[in-house]
Amino acid sequence: MKFRIIAAAVLVAAVSLFGACAKKDNGAETTKAETTALLTQSTTVPTTVPSTIFLTDAATLAEPSTMQATSTTAPLTTKAPAVTKAPTTRVPSTTKVSDIATTAKGRVYKDSQIEVVELRYGVVEHRYKTVYYQMIDGERVDVGYEYTGSFINRRNYSATYEDLLPAARENREKYSDYIEENLRIINSYRAAKGIAPLRLNEKMTVMACARAEEIAWSGEHSHRRPDGSTCFTIFKDAGYETGMAGENLGYVFDNPEDVCLAWKESRTHYKNLMNPDFTEIGIGVAADPDERGKLCWANHFITIE
């Protein structure tokens, strides 16, 4: 099983994007945790992001900004994974029929079919189905069926923040124990370094669950949202305009212990976890619709005076 974690931070005054995927900043050697965390099938495109910009500009990052940055840190070049499109399946133009057995009522045949099941947000599941039937008095009579496989087609994913909220609220309750354990572990890391604990922000936790939900369903496991905007636009969707903010993501981790350890062992994620300027956290969890995909994790950090 391959894993992936990525981190970003901002000042809200400001946004600072750090890539923790393929390599460390400034050419430093990749850690073992970062190497094992990378999903190697993703392709990358170079993106240059200023180390600090105003959060109020985050939604229009590509447009010129007249606001002054709050830091003089040099621009940081990172790589962001490109959107990975789901494979397409070609439905056979003719049904393949096989003679598989003979019973007292005659021969049993089978044919292969593909069922397309609508899930949510425009995502569908393609299910491969084998149907068994007999021909009785010249008519086909189905005698059984079985599903032999499936895949999730995310190509037409589309959801607004409001669309995501119902599932986000459900996941807040469903994964409440994981959320509390995630908080406990992160604050234990901070306590060991004499840093004040983060407070769990309920509004931000629902927001983080919405972020995890869109990652899980869109398959876009990066700090770019499915619509192409930066991750920090979700802060604006939730009504945050100013403050200092950051994001950590994790994918295909079964439990909070494993994802927190991966974040701890990654320099950029650890920087967010241990930032003494952050005062509150939102913790999100959501399940990938593909049962093989497991869980997606999102931590959002913010400074509230």
Phi, psi and chi 1 to 4 in degrees:
 res  aa     phi    psi   chi1   chi2   chi3   chi4
   1 MET       -  132.6 -178.5   65.9   68.8      -
   2 LYS  -102.7  149.4  -64.1  177.2 -179.6  178.2
   3 PHE  -125.3  164.4  -54.5   92.7      -      -
   4 ARG  -149.1  136.1 -178.2  178.2 -174.5 -177.2
   5 ILE  -134.3  143.5   52.6  174.0      -      -
   6 ILE  -143.3  153.0   46.1 -179.4      -      -
   7 ALA  -135.8  149.9      -      -      -      -
   8 ALA  -147.5  153.5      -      -      -      -
   9 ALA  -141.1  154.3      -      -      -      -
  10 VAL  -142.2  158.2 -116.7      -      -      -
  11 LEU  -108.1  125.3  -94.9 -161.7      -      -
  12 VAL  -100.3    6.7  167.4      -      -      -
  13 ALA   -99.3  -22.6      -      -      -      -
  14 ALA  -153.2  148.3      -      -      -      -
  15 VAL  -118.9  128.3  178.3      -      -      -
  16 SER  -128.3  120.1  178.4      -      -      -
  17 LEU  -101.2  124.3 -179.3   60.4      -      -
  18 PHE  -119.9  130.8  -58.7   98.2      -      -
  19 GLY   -92.3  126.2      -      -      -      -
  20 ALA  -116.4   32.1      -      -      -      -
  21 CYS  -100.5  -78.4  -62.7      -      -      -
  22 ALA   -84.6  -36.0      -      -      -      -
  23 LYS  -155.0  163.7   63.8  179.6 -178.6  179.1
  24 LYS   -77.9  158.0  -79.8 -166.7  161.9 -173.7
  25 ASP   -62.2  151.9  -55.3  -33.3      -      -
  26 ASN    62.5   21.4  -57.6  -38.4      -      -
  27 GLY    77.3    9.3      -      -      -      -
  28 ALA   -65.1  158.7      -      -      -      -
  29 GLU   -65.9  138.6 -176.8  178.1   -4.1      -
  30 THR   -71.2  134.6  -54.8      -      -      -
  31 THR   -75.0  162.6   67.1      -      -      -
  32 LYS   -60.2  -41.7 -179.6  178.2  179.4 -178.6
  33 ALA   -63.7  -40.4      -      -      -      -
  34 GLU   -69.0  -35.0  -71.1  167.7  -21.8      -
  35 THR   -66.1  -47.7  -58.8      -      -      -
  36 THR   -71.0  -19.3   58.7      -      -      -
  37 ALA   -81.9  -14.4      -      -      -      -
  38 LEU   -79.8  133.0  178.8   64.0      -      -
  39 LEU   -88.3  106.2  -74.6 -178.8      -      -
  40 THR   -73.2  -13.2   55.9      -      -      -
  41 GLN   -77.0  -11.7   71.6  -92.6   25.1      -
  42 SER   -75.4  139.1  -63.9      -      -      -
  43 THR   -92.7  161.8   56.9      -      -      -
  44 THR  -126.9  152.5   58.7      -      -      -
  45 VAL  -128.9  139.0  -67.8      -      -      -
  46 PRO   -67.8  138.8   23.7  -32.7      -      -
  47 THR  -138.3  130.3  -55.9      -      -      -
  48 THR  -105.6  124.0  -58.7      -      -      -
  49 VAL  -126.9  131.0 -179.5      -      -      -
  50 PRO   -57.9  146.1  -19.1   30.5      -      -
  51 SER   -67.7  -26.4   60.7      -      -      -
  52 THR  -142.2  128.9   56.4      -      -      -
  53 ILE  -140.1  167.1   64.3  172.7      -      -
  54 PHE   -75.1  136.6  -76.2   94.7      -      -
  55 LEU   -59.3  -32.1 -176.8   59.2      -      -
  56 THR   -66.0  -15.3   49.6      -      -      -
  57 ASP   -96.9   -5.9  -66.2  -23.3      -      -
  58 ALA   -61.5  -32.4      -      -      -      -
  59 ALA   -71.7  -19.2      -      -      -      -
  60 THR  -124.9   51.6   56.1      -      -      -
  61 LEU   -60.3  -31.7 -172.1   59.2      -      -
  62 ALA   -78.5  -11.5      -      -      -      -
  63 GLU   -93.4  150.3  -59.9  175.3    3.1      -
  64 PRO   -59.1  142.6  -20.6   32.3      -      -
  65 SER  -115.4  137.7  172.0      -      -      -
  66 THR   -96.3   -1.3   58.0      -      -      -
  67 MET   -87.7  147.4  -56.8 -176.9   73.4      -
  68 GLN   -84.7  137.7  -64.8  -63.2  -44.0      -
  69 ALA   -69.6  152.3      -      -      -      -
  70 THR   -92.6    1.5   58.6      -      -      -
  71 SER  -136.0  153.3  168.6      -      -      -
  72 THR  -102.2   15.2   57.2      -      -      -
  73 THR   -59.9  141.8  -53.0      -      -      -
  74 ALA   -66.2  152.8      -      -      -      -
  75 PRO   -58.1  146.1  -24.6   34.3      -      -
  76 LEU  -114.6  128.6  176.1   68.0      -      -
  77 THR   -95.2  126.2  -59.7      -      -      -
  78 THR  -130.2  170.2   63.9      -      -      -
  79 LYS  -116.8  131.1  -70.6 -173.8  176.2 -178.5
  80 ALA  -113.3  133.5      -      -      -      -
  81 PRO   -61.5  139.2  -20.0   31.4      -      -
  82 ALA   -77.4  162.0      -      -      -      -
  83 VAL   -66.0  128.0  175.6      -      -      -
  84 THR   -93.7  118.5  -58.8      -      -      -
  85 LYS   -85.3  140.7  -65.6 -174.4  176.6  179.6
  86 ALA   -67.3  146.4      -      -      -      -
  87 PRO   -65.9  152.3   25.7  -35.3      -      -
  88 THR  -100.1  153.2   57.5      -      -      -
  89 THR  -117.4  130.4  -62.4      -      -      -
  90 ARG   -91.1  122.0  178.9  174.2  -64.2  175.2
  91 VAL   -79.0  128.2  179.9      -      -      -
  92 PRO   -57.4  138.2  -22.0   32.0      -      -
  93 SER   -72.7  -24.8   56.6      -      -      -
  94 THR  -127.1  149.9   59.6      -      -      -
  95 THR   -84.1  132.4  -58.8      -      -      -
  96 LYS   -86.4  121.7 -176.8  177.3 -179.9 -179.7
  97 VAL  -113.1  136.1  178.3      -      -      -
  98 SER  -127.0  144.1  -58.7      -      -      -
  99 ASP   -91.7  113.3  178.8    1.0      -      -
 100 ILE  -111.7  -19.4   63.7  168.4      -      -
 101 ALA  -166.0  169.5      -      -      -      -
 102 THR  -130.7  129.4  -58.6      -      -      -
 103 THR  -118.9 -177.1   70.0      -      -      -
 104 ALA   -61.7  -26.3      -      -      -      -
 105 LYS   -91.8   -0.7  -68.1 -175.0  177.3 -178.6
 106 GLY   123.7 -171.3      -      -      -      -
 107 ARG   -71.6  148.7  -68.3 -179.4  177.3  178.4
 108 VAL  -107.3  129.2  177.1      -      -      -
 109 TYR  -114.0  167.2  -57.8   89.4      -      -
 110 LYS  -140.0  150.2   68.3  176.8 -178.8  179.3
 111 ASP  -137.3  160.5   65.2   27.2      -      -
 112 SER  -104.3  136.8  -60.7      -      -      -
 113 GLN  -133.6  161.0  -58.9  175.0    1.3      -
 114 ILE  -123.3  119.3  -62.8  178.1      -      -
 115 GLU   -96.0  136.4  -71.7 -175.7   -6.0      -
 116 VAL  -109.9  115.7  178.9      -      -      -
 117 VAL  -111.3  123.1 -179.4      -      -      -
 118 GLU   -75.6  130.8  -66.3 -174.0    7.4      -
 119 LEU  -102.2  -90.6  -59.1  178.3      -      -
 120 ARG  -156.5  161.9   64.1  175.3   73.4  155.8
 121 TYR    58.6   25.3  -44.7  129.2      -      -
 122 GLY    84.7   -0.7      -      -      -      -
 123 VAL   -83.5  136.8  175.8      -      -      -
 124 VAL  -125.8  158.5  -60.9      -      -      -
 125 GLU  -114.1  129.3 -178.7  178.7   11.7      -
 126 HIS   -96.7  118.8  -66.6 -110.2      -      -
 127 ARG  -111.9  127.5  -62.8  176.8 -178.4  174.2
 128 TYR   -88.8  123.5  -59.6   98.2      -      -
 129 LYS  -127.2  133.9 -176.6  178.3 -177.5 -179.6
 130 THR  -107.6  122.9  -61.2      -      -      -
 131 VAL  -109.2  132.1  179.4      -      -      -
 132 TYR  -104.7  137.1  -58.7   95.0      -      -
 133 TYR  -151.7  166.3   67.2   95.2      -      -
 134 GLN  -128.5  157.6  -67.9 -178.4  -62.5      -
 135 MET  -102.6  112.4  -62.4  -58.2  -63.4      -
 136 ILE  -121.7  121.4  -60.1  175.7      -      -
 137 ASP    52.0   38.7  -62.9  -30.3      -      -
 138 GLY    81.0    1.8      -      -      -      -
 139 GLU  -117.4  146.1  -65.5 -174.8    1.7      -
 140 ARG   -79.0  132.2  168.9  173.4  166.0  157.5
 141 VAL  -126.7  114.0  177.7      -      -      -
 142 ASP   -71.0  133.8  -68.0  -13.2      -      -
 143 VAL  -117.2   -0.3  -64.3      -      -      -
 144 GLY   164.4  168.1      -      -      -      -
 145 TYR  -157.6  165.1   66.7   88.4      -      -
 146 GLU  -151.8  148.6   63.1  178.0  -20.2      -
 147 TYR   -93.2  132.2  -68.6  101.8      -      -
 148 THR  -110.7   -3.9   57.4      -      -      -
 149 GLY   168.5  172.9      -      -      -      -
 150 SER  -164.5  163.5   67.5      -      -      -
 151 PHE  -148.7  155.2   81.6   85.7      -      -
 152 ILE   -93.8  124.2  -56.3  -62.6      -      -
 153 ASN  -102.3  111.0 -172.9  -23.8      -      -
 154 ARG  -101.6    6.7  -48.9  167.4 -163.0  -93.8
 155 ARG   -55.5  -36.2 -174.7  178.3  -60.9  -83.5
 156 ASN  -101.1   24.1  -65.6  -40.1      -      -
 157 TYR   -58.0  135.1  170.5   88.5      -      -
 158 SER  -160.5  124.3  177.9      -      -      -
 159 ALA  -156.3  138.4      -      -      -      -
 160 THR   -88.4  170.6   65.6      -      -      -
 161 TYR   -59.2  -40.5 -176.7   66.8      -      -
 162 GLU   -64.5  -36.3  -66.1  -60.8  -38.5      -
 163 ASP   -62.4  -34.3  -66.8  -25.6      -      -
 164 LEU   -80.1  -22.2  -63.7  166.2      -      -
 165 LEU   -60.5  -42.9  -76.8  178.6      -      -
 166 PRO   -57.1  -46.9  -27.7   37.2      -      -
 167 ALA   -67.8  -34.9      -      -      -      -
 168 ALA   -61.5  -42.7      -      -      -      -
 169 ARG   -67.2  -37.3  -65.4 -172.6  179.6  105.2
 170 GLU   -64.5  -42.7  -69.4  177.5    4.1      -
 171 ASN   -68.2  -31.0  -72.8  -23.5      -      -
 172 ARG   -57.9  -40.5  168.7   63.9 -178.7   99.8
 173 GLU   -79.6  -42.3  -62.1  -56.8  -42.2      -
 174 LYS   -61.6  -40.8 -179.9  177.9 -179.3  178.8
 175 TYR  -106.8   28.5  -62.5  106.0      -      -
 176 SER   -59.3  -39.0   59.6      -      -      -
 177 ASP   -65.2  -40.9  -69.9  -14.4      -      -
 178 TYR   -64.5  -39.3  -82.9    6.3      -      -
 179 ILE   -64.7  -44.5  -70.7  169.8      -      -
 180 GLU   -64.2  -38.9  -68.4  -63.1  -28.2      -
 181 GLU   -70.2  -37.7 -177.8   63.4    7.3      -
 182 ASN   -58.8  -46.3 -169.3  -37.2      -      -
 183 LEU   -61.4  -45.3  176.6   66.9      -      -
 184 ARG   -60.3  -44.1 -174.4 -163.9   66.7   78.5
 185 ILE   -65.4  -46.2  -66.7  171.3      -      -
 186 ILE   -61.8  -43.0  -68.3  174.0      -      -
 187 ASN   -69.0  -26.4  -80.8  -24.0      -      -
 188 SER   -69.0  -36.0   72.8      -      -      -
 189 TYR   -63.2  -43.8  -64.1  160.0      -      -
 190 ARG   -67.4  -41.0  -67.8  168.5   69.8   93.0
 191 ALA   -61.9  -36.3      -      -      -      -
 192 ALA   -64.2  -22.2      -      -      -      -
 193 LYS  -107.0    9.3  -62.6  -65.1 -177.0  179.0
 194 GLY    72.5   25.9      -      -      -      -
 195 ILE  -100.9  138.6  -58.2  171.9      -      -
 196 ALA   -59.4  145.1      -      -      -      -
 197 PRO   -69.3  154.5   27.3  -36.2      -      -
 198 LEU   -83.6  143.0  -65.8  165.5      -      -
 199 ARG   -93.9  135.7  -62.5 -176.1  -63.6  -90.2
 200 LEU   -74.2  120.2 -173.3   67.5      -      -
 201 ASN   -98.2  117.3 -178.1  -53.5      -      -
 202 GLU   -63.6  -43.4 -171.2   60.3   33.5      -
 203 LYS   -61.5  -42.8  178.3 -179.2  176.6 -179.2
 204 MET   -70.7  -28.9  -79.2 -179.1   54.9      -
 205 THR   -67.7  -40.7  -67.9      -      -      -
 206 VAL   -63.6  -40.5  172.7      -      -      -
 207 MET   -61.7  -44.2  179.1 -176.2   77.1      -
 208 ALA   -65.2  -36.0      -      -      -      -
 209 CYS   -66.1  -35.5  -76.4      -      -      -
 210 ALA   -65.8  -40.2      -      -      -      -
 211 ARG   -64.9  -44.1 -179.7   78.7  171.1  107.7
 212 ALA   -62.4  -37.5      -      -      -      -
 213 GLU   -63.3  -44.1  178.1   81.0   -4.4      -
 214 GLU   -71.2  -31.7   75.0  173.7    3.6      -
 215 ILE   -66.0  -46.2  -68.6  168.1      -      -
 216 ALA   -62.0  -41.8      -      -      -      -
 217 TRP   -87.8  -30.7  -77.3   81.2      -      -
 218 SER   -85.0  -25.8   69.9      -      -      -
 219 GLY    79.1    8.0      -      -      -      -
 220 GLU   -91.1   90.0  177.0   64.2   20.3      -
 221 HIS   -95.2   69.3  -54.8  102.5      -      -
 222 SER  -153.3  178.9   79.6      -      -      -
 223 HIS   -83.8    6.6  -66.0  -57.6      -      -
 224 ARG   -98.1  129.8  -66.9  -73.9  174.0 -176.1
 225 ARG   -77.1  164.8  -61.1 -177.9   67.8 -169.5
 226 PRO   -56.4  -27.3  -27.9   35.8      -      -
 227 ASP   -85.3    2.8   63.2    2.2      -      -
 228 GLY    94.8   -9.0      -      -      -      -
 229 SER   -79.2  166.5   63.9      -      -      -
 230 THR   -73.8  162.0   74.0      -      -      -
 231 CYS   -59.9  -25.8   60.5      -      -      -
 232 PHE   -76.4   -7.9  -62.7  105.7      -      -
 233 THR   -67.7  -21.3   59.1      -      -      -
 234 ILE   -70.0  -26.9 -158.8  164.9      -      -
 235 PHE   -63.2  -41.3  -74.8   82.2      -      -
 236 LYS   -68.1  -37.8  -65.3  177.6   69.8   64.4
 237 ASP   -58.2  -35.5  -71.2  -16.7      -      -
 238 ALA   -86.6   -2.8      -      -      -      -
 239 GLY   101.2    8.2      -      -      -      -
 240 TYR   -90.1  133.1  -68.8   96.9      -      -
 241 GLU  -118.0  -35.5  -64.3  -66.5  -21.1      -
 242 THR  -135.6  160.3   59.0      -      -      -
 243 GLY   129.5 -177.9      -      -      -      -
 244 MET  -108.0  133.2 -177.1  175.5 -179.6      -
 245 ALA  -137.6  157.4      -      -      -      -
 246 GLY  -154.5  164.4      -      -      -      -
 247 GLU  -140.3  133.6  176.5 -178.5   83.3      -
 248 ASN  -118.5  139.0  -80.3   -3.4      -      -
 249 LEU  -125.1  152.1  -59.3  178.2      -      -
 250 GLY  -144.1  148.3      -      -      -      -
 251 TYR  -139.4  132.4  175.8   51.8      -      -
 252 VAL    69.3   30.2 -162.9      -      -      -
 253 PHE   -99.0  135.3  -69.6   89.5      -      -
 254 ASP   -77.3  -26.9  -71.4  -41.5      -      -
 255 ASN  -151.4  164.2   55.3   67.5      -      -
 256 PRO   -65.8  -29.5   17.5  -29.0      -      -
 257 GLU   -61.6  -45.3  -68.5   82.3    1.8      -
 258 ASP   -69.8  -43.7  -71.2  -14.8      -      -
 259 VAL   -70.1  -37.0   71.1      -      -      -
 260 CYS   -66.0  -38.1  -75.0      -      -      -
 261 LEU   -64.9  -41.3  179.7   60.5      -      -
 262 ALA   -62.7  -41.7      -      -      -      -
 263 TRP   -63.9  -40.6  -73.8  -27.5      -      -
 264 LYS   -62.2  -36.6 -178.9 -178.1 -179.4 -177.3
 265 GLU   -87.8    1.8  -66.8 -180.0  -10.9      -
 266 SER  -107.7  128.5  167.2      -      -      -
 267 ARG   -58.4  -46.3  179.0  176.1   60.4   83.9
 268 THR   -72.2  -36.8   49.9      -      -      -
 269 HIS   -67.9  -41.7  -61.7   83.8      -      -
 270 TYR   -62.4  -34.0 -171.3   66.8      -      -
 271 LYS   -61.9  -40.6 -173.7  174.7 -178.1  178.9
 272 ASN   -67.6  -44.0  -86.1  -14.5      -      -
 273 LEU   -59.5  -37.1  -63.7  179.6      -      -
 274 MET  -103.0    5.3  -54.2  -59.7  -73.3      -
 275 ASN   -65.4  114.4 -170.2  -28.0      -      -
 276 PRO   -68.7  -15.3   25.7  -34.6      -      -
 277 ASP   -77.2  -23.2  -68.2  -33.4      -      -
 278 PHE   -75.0  135.0  -71.5  139.7      -      -
 279 THR  -115.8  -25.3   59.3      -      -      -
 280 GLU  -135.0  157.1  -57.0 -160.4    7.2      -
 281 ILE  -138.0  146.3 -173.8  172.8      -      -
 282 GLY  -118.1  134.6      -      -      -      -
 283 ILE  -121.6  124.0  -60.1  171.9      -      -
 284 GLY  -121.7  144.4      -      -      -      -
 285 VAL  -139.1  141.3 -170.7      -      -      -
 286 ALA  -153.6  149.5      -      -      -      -
 287 ALA   -92.9  136.4      -      -      -      -
 288 ASP   -64.4  138.5 -166.9  -61.9      -      -
 289 PRO   -64.0  -23.8   22.3  -33.9      -      -
 290 ASP   -81.2  118.9 -173.7  -27.8      -      -
 291 GLU   -59.5  -18.8   61.8 -177.7   10.6      -
 292 ARG   -82.6   -9.5  -64.2  160.3  -66.5 -171.2
 293 GLY   -84.9  -21.0      -      -      -      -
 294 LYS    63.3 -136.1  -61.2 -169.9  177.9  179.9
 295 LEU  -109.0  149.4  -63.7  178.3      -      -
 296 CYS  -114.4  142.5  -65.7      -      -      -
 297 TRP  -125.7  142.0  -56.7   76.4      -      -
 298 ALA  -139.8  127.2      -      -      -      -
 299 ASN  -115.2  129.2  -83.3 -176.1      -      -
 300 HIS  -117.4  135.6  -74.0  146.7      -      -
 301 PHE  -118.6  145.6  -51.4   86.4      -      -
 302 ILE  -153.4  154.1 -160.3  165.0      -      -
 303 THR  -103.7  120.2  -60.3      -      -      -
 304 ILE  -122.8  117.9  -62.8  179.5      -      -
 305 GLU   -68.8      -  -59.3  -63.1  -23.3      -
